[in-house]
């Protein structure tokens, strides 16, 4: 879980620095509520402690976007919708394995796509990530 938090923080940090250098953005701090466990039984607390919780924070958009991009790439390759490569070497097994490896790395986000309540990714975050993924796929198709 710490890797995922660092992953999202680094992406937002890099984007923030670029926007500040271009003088488009100002520094804004977001205060979030700390999670509190009100469970009376220790068994419920032990089960909840290993589950990843999501909220409307924009920190979950990069991870969800990258997961959706990898899923889209796998669908395109496996259904053979990818245009043929201009040289002899096209997409290979290594690219598929790296996409699967990255999806395994982002399993909490994959579970969050299908989760409910505080364990599910909010629809606003999914829509933002889906729109960024569609934009990236469209721009990738146009430039090929």
C-alpha positions in Angstrom: 0.0 0.0 0.0 2.9 2.4 0.7 4.2 1.9 -2.8 0.8 2.9 -4.3 0.6 6.0 -2.1 4.2 7.0 -3.1 3.4 6.3 -6.8 0.4 8.6 -6.8 2.2 11.3 -4.8 5.2 11.3 -7.2 2.9 11.7 -10.2 1.0 14.6 -8.6 4.3 16.1 -7.4 5.8 16.1 -10.9 2.6 17.5 -12.3 2.4 20.2 -9.6 6.0 21.3 -10.3 5.4 21.6 -14.0 2.2 23.7 -13.4 4.0 25.9 -10.9 7.0 26.4 -13.3 4.5 27.5 -16.0 2.8 29.8 -13.4 -0.5 28.1 -14.0 -1.1 26.9 -10.5 -0.8 28.1 -7.0 -0.1 26.0 -3.9 -3.2 24.5 -2.3 -3.4 22.2 0.6 -6.1 19.5 1.0 -7.0 18.4 4.4 -8.5 14.9 4.7 -10.2 13.2 7.5 -8.3 10.6 9.4 -9.8 7.1 9.5 -11.1 5.9 12.8 -12.0 2.4 13.6 -15.2 2.0 15.7 -15.3 -1.8 15.5 -16.0 -3.5 18.8 -14.6 -6.9 17.9 -10.9 -7.5 17.2 -11.7 -9.8 14.3 -13.5 -7.1 12.3 -10.6 -4.7 13.0 -8.0 -7.3 11.7 -10.1 -7.9 8.6 -10.4 -4.1 7.8 -6.8 -3.2 8.5 -5.6 -4.9 5.3 -8.2 -3.5 3.0 -7.6 -0.4 0.9 -10.1 2.4 1.4 -10.9 5.0 -1.3 -12.5 8.4 -1.2 -13.0 11.3 -3.6 -9.4 12.4 -3.3 -7.6 13.1 -6.6 -4.7 11.1 -5.4 -6.4 7.9 -6.7 -6.8 9.2 -10.3 -3.2 8.4 -11.5 -3.3 4.8 -10.3 -6.7 4.2 -11.6 -5.8 5.7 -15.0 -2.7 3.6 -15.3 -4.6 0.5 -14.4 -7.3 1.3 -17.0 -4.6 2.0 -19.6 -2.9 -1.4 -19.0 -6.3 -3.1 -19.2 -7.1 -1.3 -22.5 -3.6 -2.3 -23.9 -4.2 -5.9 -23.0 -7.6 -5.9 -24.7 -6.2 -4.3 -27.8 -3.3 -6.8 -28.0 -5.3 -9.9 -27.2 -8.1 -9.1 -29.6 -5.5 -8.2 -32.3 -6.9 -4.7 -32.8 -3.3 -3.3 -32.9 -2.2 -2.1 -36.3 0.7 -4.1 -37.8 4.2 -2.9 -36.9 6.2 -1.1 -39.6 9.2 -3.3 -38.9 9.6 -7.0 -38.3 9.3 -6.7 -34.5 5.9 -6.0 -33.2 4.3 -6.3 -29.8 5.8 -9.3 -28.0 5.3 -11.5 -25.0 7.5 -9.1 -22.9 5.0 -6.2 -23.3 2.1 -8.4 -22.3 4.0 -9.7 -19.3 4.9 -6.2 -18.2 1.3 -5.1 -18.5 0.1 -8.1 -16.4 2.9 -7.4 -13.9 1.8 -3.8 -13.5 -1.8 -4.8 -13.1 -0.8 -7.2 -10.3 1.1 -4.3 -8.7 -2.2 -2.3 -8.8 -4.5 -5.1 -7.5 -6.0 -2.8 -4.8 -7.2 -0.5 -7.5 -8.5 -3.5 -9.5 -10.4 -4.6 -6.4 -11.6 -1.0 -5.9 -13.1 -0.9 -9.4 -15.6 -3.6 -8.3 -15.8 -2.7 -4.5 -18.7 -1.0 -2.8 -18.8 1.7 -0.2 -15.6 3.0 1.2 -13.7 0.0 -0.4 -14.8 1.0 -3.9 -13.4 3.7 -6.1 -15.9 6.5 -6.5 -17.6 6.9 -9.9 -16.2 10.4 -10.3 -12.7 9.0 -10.0 -13.5 6.2 -12.4 -14.9 8.7 -15.0 -11.9 11.0 -14.7 -9.6 8.1 -15.2 -11.6 6.6 -18.1 -11.6 10.0 -19.9 -7.8 10.3 -19.5 -7.4 6.8 -20.7 -9.6 7.3 -23.7 -7.8 10.6 -24.5 -4.4 8.8 -24.3 -5.6 5.9 -26.5 -7.1 8.3 -29.0 -3.9 10.4 -29.2 -1.8 7.2 -29.5 -3.9 6.1 -32.5 -3.7 9.5 -34.2 0.1 9.6 -34.0 0.7 6.1 -35.4 
